[in-house]
Amino acid sequence: MSKTLILTEQLISRESLTPNDAGCQQMLMDRLIPLGFVCETICSGPENFRVTNLWAKFHGSLSAGQTGSPRTLVFAGHTDVVPTGPLAQWSSPPFTPSHRDGKLYGRGAADMKTSIAAMVVACEEFLAQHPKPALSIAFLITSDEEGPSVDGTAVVCQQLQARGEVLDYCIVGEPTSVSVLGDMIKNGRRGSMSGKLTIKGVQGHIAYPHLAKNPVHLFAPALAELVSTEWDKGNEFFPATSWQVSNMHAGTGAGNVIPGDLVVDFNFRFCTESTAEGLQQRVVELLDRHQLKYELKWTVGGQPFLTTPAELVQAVKAAIAQETGVQTELSTTGGTSDGRFIAKICKQLIEFGPINASIHKIDEHVLVSSLDPLKNIYKGTLENLANVSRA
């Protein structure tokens, strides 16, 4: 068995449900410290939801004539996994690595323990061949990506920023491939912002509507306008910003009572053509124009980010093409990731990992034949960026 497969299976065997790391990060440190990485565990959060984070760094060497510090590539990811769902529906125990038809099954196989294992082994092989590379390498690993994402990567990034740590490149090991390994990398993500809107009416008997104010009826014209509004046109890398209702509730459950309040949960997925503040202002102006009485609470889940094609994108695309022959598509589709935190302090960030078709599903799996090619792509990226740094 390959080293990548062995480490992947060892990680899958740990029942690391958010925020429990279950010893995965110690396993990684046991591999990284002998390579020369300086490892730091950063714990955060309340005792009943303690999050474990790992920051590990290998300091590269400057080439002759160079000044300053070598550029830094960060491998980022998470050791936590989502709940398994009904165990009876799994074909094999989710935390027992199992092989069937060329696939490795287990919770976290695709999202994202395979990527982490491939990153570690790629570093082992790269540093064995290049013990003094003109590139620093770091790992930022959390056990709170699948959960609230409050005490994980966000906390580490805040500390790194306070220290003046400079991050030049970052690869987040999210499963981004669609049909074959390497067919898609994410060079950005849309922002996410949710709102909880309460429309105020007056409760009353349904037979006497003149004595009540139905908030559903009052909100209907504003809802139609919100649905039909063009928030922006998108751009070369992003689709247009979208507004969607996720939940709507009014009434007491009785058939003869006009509700007093209407509660609407909605979400923006917004691109770099809009800002959270600008969208909030437009919604408020619209509601005020319809003369509604309301309360509105906002939650910004993440800002949009975009890495325009430069050294990192070129290095990853070249490594993919060399290993698989696949021509990679750049994409910004999908939900949020921890990349939204790292992008605030890192100049260039992409997400790349295995096929994502089974993530969060019963019988999550990866193709065994993709593990070492994934490792080789990460290694090839290290080599490509080291050559850029050396130049």
Secondary structure, DSSP 8 states (H G I E B T S, - for coil): --HHHHHHHHHHTS--BTT--TTHHHHHHHHHGGGT-EEEEEEES-GGG-EEEEEEEE-----TT--S---EEEEEEE--B-----GGGSSS-TTS-EEETTEEESTTIIIIIHHHHHHHHHHHHHHHH-SS-SSEEEEEEES-SSS--SSSHHHHHHHHHHHT--EEEEEE----BSSSTTSEEESEE-EEEEEEEEEE-B-EETT-GGGSB-HHHHHHHHHHHHHH-------SSS---EEEEEEEEES-S-TTEE-SEEEEEEEEEE-TTS-HHHHHHHHHHHHHHTT--EEEEEEEEE--EE--SSHHHHHHHHHHHHHH----EEE--SS--THHHHTTTEEEEEE--SB-TTTTSTT-EEEGGGHHHHHHHHHHHHHHHHHHHH-
